[in-house]
Amino acid sequence: MISINYELNRLINFALKKNLITTDDVIYSTNMLLGTLNLFEFESSNIDEILDTPTPILENILDYACGNNLIDDTTTERDLFDTKIMNCVMPRPSEVINKFNGLYKLSEERATEYYYDLSIASNYIRKDRIDKNIVWKSATEYGNLDITINLSKPEKDPRDIAKAKLVKSSSYPKCLLCKENEGFYGHINHPARQTHRIIPLDFSQGQKYFLQYSPYTYYNEHCIIFNSEHIPMKINKDTFRNLLIFTDILPHYFAGSNADLPIVGGSILSHDHYQGGHYTFAMAEAPIEKKYTISGYDDVEIGKVKWPMSVVRISSNDKDKLLDLADNILTSWRSYSDESVNILSHTYDEPHNTITPIARKRNGTYEFDLVLRNNRTNSEHPLGIFHPHDEVHHIKKENIGLIEVMGLAVLPARLKEELQILTKYLINNTTDISNDEIVAKHSDWFQFLTKKYSNISKENVDQILREEIGLKFLEVLCHAGVFKRDETGFIAFDKFIRQVK
């Protein structure tokens, strides 16, 4: 039987150990917890326990809340309530900002480490769920690609879906990225954000942005940099400038933006934002395979990156020159067509060309990777000519956004069960899986695997599947590349660069 008094003492101890509160806050936080749980009695006790996350404690408190009819036992209701609980032991936004700024004066890395650890300790980043993701690296000729089968986002409970239909629609906050999410209580249709803390950033020309971490991080210190205003995303010179300014503010982080057109956007296009973090992707380690010169930019290094997608890398110590060239490449690409490789800039008035930009500092030098994108569709590829094609949809069908562009596959949760079934079939030397509804979509791939590997066993099947999924993701990236990795594509790439002024 759950002793709620004991669990509350555990939570207070956890909050103290993780510096969410100080000893001066204990009585206040305890009373906040008692009020949240409709309790009128409490006895303090000494707890000597060290935990990485509050999840074990919260699970017991949530079970108590369900057993006492405070909430229904659904994932959404539990998530709303455990956030409400953690808010009782959270520092105020101003305290977090002041602490971040104080540490920033000592070291940018100390500031972000504090902020990231706070986001995990508060359960804003649900690390216990993220740790359930299946992750590995897959070696390819382009480097080690990161593969993630995303299990961290729980499925909706039918009871929550039914309740959601009864909730009155609201435009506050306007979206999940708006600054008004900080402290928002949430509801069935909107996650609770009482533990959400954001850090103000001052960009150029009076633009105000904020820093936050992604609740479902895909890599180390996966952050979001979002505009204080709810305005649409747009890739332009201001975007490039803001990305470089961010690398000045946090030089150990990269920053990038999803493209600003559907299909190749892969993100919330309604709110201007970027993503970044403290992580080195395979694309950042990919070498320059061909160098170029463009008149007027002698002090800028320009090259084509050896990568399955089409990437122009430019770097310089002269920020203004780098911005001018990035803007010129974007402007040229916006209106560029080459029918020989299926690239049309417009269909009537509909634009198709844009760029996915990534900025970083490498040994103190500013660097951009400008990934050329095109979102045109046709009858053969109705989801996108430069989008995962039909033959890879059994693994990855979704849009290729910033994270995938850089070499991290975010694959659907369904693959966990499907791979378990395929494993059994492969070990048992099954010849046909087309009658199994769950894995029939993998039939062609399954036939390919049985022909490629003559001796599949319990000992090697997992490694085989992981390697082959990595190669499938590589194929996905090749599909998304506008200039293909063949002689025709190389010539077309050079042709585009030559016309950049």
C-alpha positions as CSV (number, residue, x, y, z in Angstrom):
1,M,0.0,0.0,0.0
2,I,1.3,3.4,-1.0
3,S,2.3,5.7,1.9
4,I,1.7,9.1,0.4
5,N,3.5,10.8,3.3
6,Y,6.6,8.8,2.5
7,E,6.4,9.6,-1.2
8,L,6.1,13.3,-0.6
9,N,9.1,13.2,1.7
10,R,11.0,11.4,-1.1
11,L,10.0,14.1,-3.6
12,I,11.1,16.9,-1.3
13,N,14.4,15.1,-0.9
14,F,14.8,14.7,-4.6
15,A,14.0,18.4,-5.2
16,L,16.7,19.4,-2.7
17,K,19.3,17.0,-4.1
18,K,18.6,18.3,-7.6
19,N,18.7,22.0,-6.5
20,L,15.1,22.6,-7.7
21,I,14.5,24.1,-4.3
22,T,16.5,25.1,-1.2
23,T,15.9,24.4,2.5
24,D,14.1,27.7,2.7
25,D,11.5,26.4,0.2
26,V,10.7,23.1,1.9
27,I,7.7,24.2,4.0
28,Y,6.2,26.2,1.1
29,S,6.7,23.3,-1.4
30,T,5.3,20.8,1.0
31,N,2.2,22.8,1.5
32,M,1.8,23.2,-2.3
33,L,2.0,19.4,-2.6
34,L,-0.6,18.9,0.2
35,G,-3.0,21.3,-1.5
36,T,-2.6,19.6,-4.9
37,L,-3.3,16.2,-3.4
38,N,-6.2,17.4,-1.1
39,L,-4.2,16.3,2.0
40,F,-4.5,17.9,5.5
41,E,-1.8,16.0,7.4
42,F,1.9,15.7,6.9
43,E,4.9,14.4,8.9
44,S,8.4,15.3,7.9
45,S,11.0,12.5,7.8
46,N,14.6,12.2,6.7
47,I,15.1,10.5,3.3
48,D,18.6,9.6,2.1
49,E,18.1,8.7,-1.5
50,I,19.7,9.7,-4.8
51,L,17.7,9.3,-8.1
52,D,18.4,10.5,-11.6
53,T,14.8,11.4,-12.3
54,P,11.7,11.7,-10.2
55,T,9.8,9.1,-12.2
56,P,9.7,6.3,-9.6
57,I,8.3,8.7,-7.0
58,L,5.8,10.3,-9.3
59,E,4.5,6.9,-10.4
60,N,3.6,6.0,-6.8
61,I,2.0,9.4,-6.3
62,L,0.0,9.1,-9.5
63,D,-1.2,5.6,-8.4
64,Y,-2.3,7.2,-5.1
65,A,-4.1,9.9,-7.0
66,C,-5.9,7.4,-9.3
67,G,-6.8,5.2,-6.3
68,N,-8.3,8.2,-4.5
69,N,-10.3,9.4,-7.6
70,L,-8.3,12.6,-8.0
71,I,-7.6,11.7,-11.7
72,D,-8.6,9.0,-14.1
73,D,-5.9,6.4,-14.8
74,T,-5.0,7.4,-18.4
75,T,-1.7,8.5,-19.8
76,T,-2.8,12.1,-20.5
77,E,-4.5,12.6,-17.1
78,R,-1.4,11.2,-15.4
79,D,0.9,13.5,-17.4
80,L,-1.2,16.5,-16.6
81,F,-1.2,15.7,-12.9
82,D,2.5,14.8,-12.5
83,T,3.4,18.1,-14.1
84,K,1.1,19.8,-11.6
85,I,2.9,18.0,-8.8
86,M,6.4,18.9,-10.0
87,N,5.4,22.5,-10.3
88,C,5.2,22.5,-6.5
89,V,9.0,22.0,-6.3
90,M,10.0,24.2,-9.2
91,P,12.0,27.5,-9.2
92,R,10.3,30.6,-10.6
93,P,11.2,31.6,-14.2
94,S,13.1,34.6,-13.0
95,E,15.2,32.4,-10.7
96,V,16.1,30.1,-13.6
97,I,17.0,33.0,-15.9
98,N,19.2,34.6,-13.2
99,K,20.9,31.3,-12.5
100,F,21.5,30.7,-16.2
101,N,22.9,34.2,-16.7
102,G,25.2,34.0,-13.7
103,L,26.7,30.7,-14.9
104,Y,26.9,32.0,-18.4
105,K,29.4,34.7,-17.2
106,L,31.6,31.9,-16.0
107,S,31.1,29.5,-18.9
108,E,28.5,29.0,-21.7
109,E,28.7,25.2,-21.2
110,R,28.1,25.4,-17.4
111,A,25.0,27.5,-18.2
112,T,23.5,25.0,-20.6
113,E,24.5,22.0,-18.4
114,Y,22.5,23.6,-15.5
115,Y,19.5,24.3,-17.7
116,Y,19.5,20.9,-19.3
117,D,19.9,19.1,-15.9
118,L,17.0,21.2,-14.6
119,S,14.8,20.2,-17.5
120,I,15.4,16.5,-16.7
121,A,15.1,16.8,-13.0
122,S,11.8,18.7,-13.3
123,N,10.5,15.9,-15.6
124,Y,9.9,18.4,-18.3
125,I,12.2,16.2,-20.4
126,R,10.7,12.8,-19.7
127,K,14.1,11.0,-19.7
128,D,12.6,7.6,-18.6
129,R,10.5,7.6,-21.8
130,I,13.3,8.8,-24.0
131,D,15.5,6.0,-22.6
132,K,13.1,3.5,-24.1
133,N,13.9,4.6,-27.6
134,I,15.9,2.0,-29.6
135,V,19.0,3.7,-30.8
136,W,22.2,2.7,-32.7
137,K,24.7,3.9,-35.2
138,S,24.9,2.5,-38.7
139,A,28.2,2.6,-40.6
140,T,27.9,3.8,-44.2
141,E,30.3,5.3,-46.8
142,Y,29.0,8.7,-45.6
143,G,29.9,8.1,-41.9
144,N,28.0,6.7,-39.0
145,L,24.3,7.5,-39.3
146,D,22.2,7.7,-36.1
147,I,19.1,5.5,-36.0
148,T,16.3,6.0,-33.5
149,I,13.1,4.0,-33.3
150,N,10.9,6.5,-31.4
151,L,9.1,5.0,-28.5
152,S,9.0,8.0,-26.2
153,K,5.7,9.5,-27.3
154,P,2.9,7.4,-25.7
155,E,-0.1,6.4,-27.7
156,K,-3.4,8.2,-26.9
157,D,-5.8,6.3,-24.6
158,P,-9.3,5.9,-26.2
159,R,-10.7,7.5,-23.0
160,D,-8.6,10.6,-23.6
161,I,-9.6,10.8,-27.2
162,A,-13.3,10.7,-26.1
163,K,-12.7,13.5,-23.6
164,A,-10.8,15.6,-26.0
165,K,-13.8,15.9,-28.2
166,L,-15.7,17.5,-25.3
167,V,-13.1,20.2,-24.6
168,K,-13.8,23.6,-26.0
169,S,-11.3,24.7,-28.6
170,S,-8.9,27.5,-27.5
171,S,-6.4,29.7,-29.3
172,Y,-4.3,30.2,-26.1
173,P,-1.5,29.4,-26.4
174,K,-1.7,29.7,-30.2
175,C,0.7,26.7,-30.6
176,L,3.1,24.5,-28.7
177,L,6.0,26.9,-29.4
178,C,4.5,30.1,-28.1
179,K,6.1,31.7,-25.1
180,E,2.7,31.6,-23.4
181,N,3.2,27.9,-22.8
182,E,5.5,28.7,-19.8
183,G,3.5,27.7,-16.7
184,F,0.4,26.7,-18.7
185,Y,-1.7,24.2,-16.9
186,G,-2.7,22.3,-20.1
187,H,-5.7,20.1,-20.8
188,I,-6.6,17.0,-22.7
189,N,-5.8,18.6,-26.0
190,H,-2.7,20.5,-24.8
191,P,0.2,19.2,-22.6
192,A,0.8,20.7,-19.2
193,R,3.7,23.1,-19.1
194,Q,3.9,24.3,-15.5
195,T,7.5,23.0,-15.3
196,H,8.5,24.7,-18.6
197,R,11.2,27.4,-18.2
198,I,12.5,29.5,-21.1
199,I,15.6,31.6,-21.5
200,P,15.4,35.0,-23.3
201,L,17.9,35.6,-26.1
202,D,18.6,38.9,-27.8
203,F,19.1,38.7,-31.5
204,S,19.9,41.5,-34.0
205,Q,17.6,44.4,-34.8
206,G,15.6,44.1,-31.6
207,Q,14.4,40.6,-32.4
208,K,13.5,38.6,-29.3
209,Y,13.9,34.8,-29.2
210,F,13.8,32.3,-26.4
211,L,15.7,29.1,-25.7
212,Q,14.1,25.9,-24.5
213,Y,14.8,22.2,-24.7
214,S,12.7,19.8,-26.6
215,P,10.5,17.7,-24.2
216,Y,11.3,14.6,-26.4
217,T,15.0,15.0,-27.1
218,Y,16.5,13.1,-30.0
219,Y,20.1,14.0,-29.2
220,N,22.2,15.6,-26.5
221,E,20.8,19.0,-25.3
222,H,18.3,19.1,-28.2
223,C,17.1,22.7,-28.0
224,I,14.5,24.9,-29.7
225,I,15.1,28.6,-30.4
226,F,11.8,30.2,-31.0
227,N,10.5,33.7,-31.9
228,S,8.7,35.6,-29.1
229,E,6.0,36.3,-31.7
230,H,3.7,33.7,-33.3
231,I,4.8,34.4,-36.9
232,P,5.4,31.9,-39.8
233,M,8.8,30.3,-40.5
234,K,10.7,31.8,-43.3
235,I,14.2,31.1,-44.7
236,N,15.9,34.4,-45.6
237,K,19.0,36.4,-44.7
238,D,17.6,37.2,-41.2
239,T,17.4,33.4,-40.7
240,F,21.1,33.0,-41.6
241,R,22.0,36.0,-39.4
242,N,20.1,34.7,-36.4
243,L,21.7,31.2,-36.7
244,L,25.2,32.8,-36.6
245,I,24.2,35.0,-33.7
246,F,23.1,31.9,-31.8
247,T,26.5,30.3,-32.4
248,D,28.1,33.4,-31.0
249,I,25.8,33.1,-27.9
250,L,26.4,29.4,-27.4
251,P,29.5,28.5,-29.5
252,H,29.4,24.8,-28.4
253,Y,26.0,24.4,-30.0
254,F,25.0,24.1,-33.6
255,A,21.8,25.7,-34.8
256,G,19.7,24.9,-37.9
257,S,16.3,25.5,-39.3
258,N,13.8,23.3,-41.0
259,A,12.9,24.4,-44.5
260,D,10.0,26.8,-45.0
261,L,7.9,24.8,-47.5
262,P,5.5,21.8,-46.9
263,I,6.9,18.3,-47.5
264,V,10.5,19.4,-47.0
265,G,9.6,21.4,-43.8
266,G,9.0,18.6,-41.4
267,S,8.1,20.9,-38.5
268,I,5.7,23.5,-37.2
269,L,5.7,26.0,-40.1
270,S,3.3,28.4,-38.3
271,H,5.8,29.5,-35.7
272,D,9.3,30.9,-36.5
273,H,11.8,28.7,-34.8
274,Y,15.2,26.9,-35.1
275,Q,16.7,23.8,-33.5
276,G,20.1,23.2,-32.1
277,G,22.1,21.4,-29.5
278,H,25.4,20.0,-28.2
279,Y,25.8,17.1,-30.7
280,T,27.9,16.3,-33.7
281,F,26.0,14.7,-36.5
282,A,27.5,12.6,-39.3
283,M,26.9,15.4,-41.8
284,A,29.1,17.8,-39.8
285,E,31.9,15.2,-40.0
286,A,31.4,14.6,-43.7
287,P,34.3,16.0,-45.8
288,I,34.4,18.5,-48.6
289,E,34.7,16.5,-51.8
290,K,35.0,19.4,-54.2
291,K,36.0,23.0,-53.7
292,Y,34.6,26.0,-55.6
293,T,35.4,29.7,-56.1
294,I,32.8,32.4,-56.6
295,S,33.8,35.9,-57.7
296,G,33.8,38.4,-54.8
297,Y,34.1,35.7,-52.1
298,D,37.8,35.0,-52.1
299,D,37.8,34.9,-48.3
300,V,35.0,32.4,-48.1
301,E,35.7,28.6,-48.5
302,I,33.1,27.0,-50.6
303,G,32.7,23.3,-51.2
304,K,30.4,20.4,-52.0
305,V,29.9,18.0,-49.0
306,K,30.3,14.3,-49.5
307,W,26.7,13.5,-48.4
308,P,23.7,11.7,-49.8
309,M,21.8,15.0,-50.0
310,S,22.9,18.1,-51.9
311,V,24.9,20.3,-49.5
312,V,26.9,23.4,-50.1
313,R,29.3,24.2,-47.2
314,I,30.6,27.7,-46.8
315,S,32.9,29.0,-44.1
316,S,34.7,32.2,-43.2
317,N,35.8,34.4,-40.3
318,D,34.0,37.3,-42.1
319,K,30.4,37.0,-40.9
320,D,29.1,39.7,-43.3
321,K,30.6,38.0,-46.3
322,L,29.3,34.6,-45.2
323,L,25.8,36.0,-44.8
324,D,25.9,37.7,-48.2
325,L,27.0,34.5,-49.9
326,A,24.4,32.4,-48.1
327,D,21.7,34.8,-49.1
328,N,22.9,34.8,-52.7
329,I,22.9,31.0,-52.8
330,L,19.4,31.0,-51.4
331,T,18.2,33.7,-53.9
332,S,19.8,31.8,-56.8
333,W,18.3,28.5,-55.7
334,R,14.8,29.9,-55.2
335,S,14.5,30.6,-58.9
336,Y,16.7,27.8,-60.3
337,S,15.4,25.1,-62.6
338,D,17.1,22.2,-64.4
339,E,14.6,20.0,-66.1
340,S,17.4,17.5,-66.9
341,V,17.4,16.5,-63.2
342,N,13.7,17.1,-62.5
343,I,14.2,20.5,-60.7
344,L,11.6,23.1,-61.4
345,S,11.6,26.2,-59.2
346,H,7.9,26.9,-59.7
347,T,4.6,25.4,-60.9
348,Y,2.7,28.4,-62.0
349,D,2.9,30.6,-58.8
350,E,3.7,27.8,-56.4
351,P,7.4,27.9,-55.3
352,H,9.3,24.6,-54.8
353,N,12.9,25.5,-54.0
354,T,14.2,26.3,-50.5
355,I,17.1,25.5,-48.2
356,T,17.6,23.7,-44.9
357,P,20.5,25.7,-43.3
358,I,22.7,24.5,-40.4
359,A,25.2,26.8,-38.7
360,R,28.1,26.0,-36.4
361,K,31.5,27.3,-35.3
362,R,34.4,25.1,-36.2
363,N,37.6,26.1,-34.5
364,G,36.2,29.6,-34.1
365,T,35.3,29.9,-37.8
366,Y,31.7,30.4,-38.9
367,E,30.3,27.6,-41.0
368,F,27.1,27.0,-42.9
369,D,25.8,23.8,-44.4
370,L,23.1,24.8,-46.9
371,V,21.1,21.8,-48.0
372,L,19.2,22.3,-51.2
373,R,15.6,21.2,-51.1
374,N,12.7,20.9,-53.6
375,N,9.1,19.9,-52.7
376,R,7.7,19.3,-56.1
377,T,5.4,16.2,-56.7
378,N,4.3,14.3,-59.8
379,S,2.2,11.3,-60.7
380,E,5.0,8.9,-60.1
381,H,5.9,10.4,-56.7
382,P,2.7,12.1,-55.3
383,L,4.3,12.5,-51.9
384,G,7.3,14.3,-53.3
385,I,9.9,13.7,-56.0
386,F,12.7,14.4,-53.5
387,H,11.0,12.6,-50.6
388,P,11.2,9.0,-49.5
389,H,10.0,6.9,-52.4
390,D,7.5,4.0,-52.2
391,E,10.2,1.3,-51.9
392,V,11.4,2.7,-48.5
393,H,8.0,3.5,-47.0
394,H,7.9,0.3,-45.1
395,I,10.7,1.8,-43.0
396,K,10.3,5.6,-43.3
397,K,7.5,7.5,-45.0
398,E,7.4,10.7,-43.1
399,N,9.0,14.1,-44.2
400,I,12.7,14.5,-44.1
401,G,13.3,17.5,-41.8
402,L,16.3,19.1,-40.2
403,I,17.2,16.2,-37.9
404,E,17.1,13.6,-40.7
405,V,18.9,15.8,-43.1
406,M,21.9,15.9,-40.7
407,G,21.9,12.1,-40.4
408,L,19.6,11.0,-37.6
409,A,16.7,8.8,-38.6
410,V,13.6,9.2,-36.5
411,L,11.7,6.0,-37.3
412,P,8.1,5.0,-36.2
413,A,7.4,3.0,-33.1
414,R,5.6,0.3,-35.1
415,L,9.0,-1.0,-36.2
416,K,9.8,-2.4,-32.7
417,E,7.1,-5.0,-33.1
418,E,7.6,-5.5,-36.8
419,L,11.3,-6.2,-36.3
420,Q,10.6,-8.7,-33.6
421,I,8.3,-10.6,-36.0
422,L,10.8,-10.4,-38.9
423,T,13.5,-11.7,-36.6
424,K,11.5,-14.9,-35.9
425,Y,10.8,-15.4,-39.6
426,L,14.4,-14.9,-40.6
427,I,15.7,-17.3,-38.0
428,N,13.1,-19.9,-39.0
429,N,14.0,-19.6,-42.7
430,T,10.5,-18.6,-43.6
431,T,10.2,-17.9,-47.3
432,D,7.0,-15.9,-47.6
433,I,5.6,-13.3,-45.1
434,S,3.0,-11.7,-47.4
435,N,0.1,-13.3,-45.4
436,D,1.1,-11.7,-42.1
437,E,-0.8,-8.4,-42.1
438,I,1.6,-6.8,-39.6
439,V,4.8,-7.3,-41.6
440,A,3.5,-7.9,-45.2
441,K,4.7,-4.4,-46.1
442,H,8.3,-5.7,-45.6
443,S,7.8,-8.6,-48.1
444,D,10.2,-7.3,-50.8
445,W,12.8,-6.3,-48.3
446,F,12.5,-9.7,-46.5
447,Q,13.1,-11.5,-49.8
448,F,16.1,-9.3,-50.4
449,L,17.5,-10.1,-47.0
450,T,17.1,-13.9,-47.4
451,K,19.0,-13.8,-50.7
452,K,21.7,-11.5,-49.4
453,Y,22.4,-13.5,-46.2
454,S,22.8,-17.2,-46.5
455,N,23.3,-17.9,-42.7
456,I,21.0,-15.9,-40.5
457,S,21.0,-17.0,-36.8
458,K,19.9,-15.8,-33.4
459,E,23.5,-14.5,-32.9
460,N,23.6,-12.2,-36.0
461,V,20.0,-11.4,-36.9
462,D,19.8,-8.2,-34.8
463,Q,23.0,-6.9,-36.2
464,I,21.9,-7.7,-39.8
465,L,18.6,-5.9,-39.4
466,R,20.2,-2.8,-37.8
467,E,22.8,-2.6,-40.6
468,E,20.1,-3.0,-43.3
469,I,17.8,-0.4,-41.7
470,G,20.8,2.0,-41.7
471,L,21.2,1.3,-45.4
472,K,17.5,2.0,-45.9
473,F,17.8,5.3,-44.2
474,L,20.8,6.1,-46.4
475,E,18.5,5.3,-49.4
476,V,15.9,7.7,-47.9
477,L,18.5,10.5,-47.8
478,C,19.5,9.7,-51.4
479,H,15.9,10.1,-52.5
480,A,15.7,13.5,-50.8
481,G,18.9,14.7,-52.5
482,V,18.1,17.1,-55.4
483,F,21.3,16.3,-57.3
484,K,21.9,12.6,-57.3
485,R,25.1,10.9,-56.4
486,D,26.0,10.0,-60.0
487,E,27.8,11.7,-63.0
488,T,24.6,13.5,-64.1
489,G,24.0,14.8,-60.6
490,F,27.6,15.9,-60.1
491,I,27.5,17.9,-63.4
492,A,24.1,19.4,-62.4
493,F,25.5,20.4,-59.0
494,D,28.5,22.2,-60.6
495,K,26.2,23.9,-63.1
496,F,24.1,25.4,-60.3
497,I,27.2,26.7,-58.4
498,R,28.6,28.3,-61.5
499,Q,25.6,30.6,-61.9
500,V,25.6,31.8,-58.3
501,K,26.6,35.5,-58.4
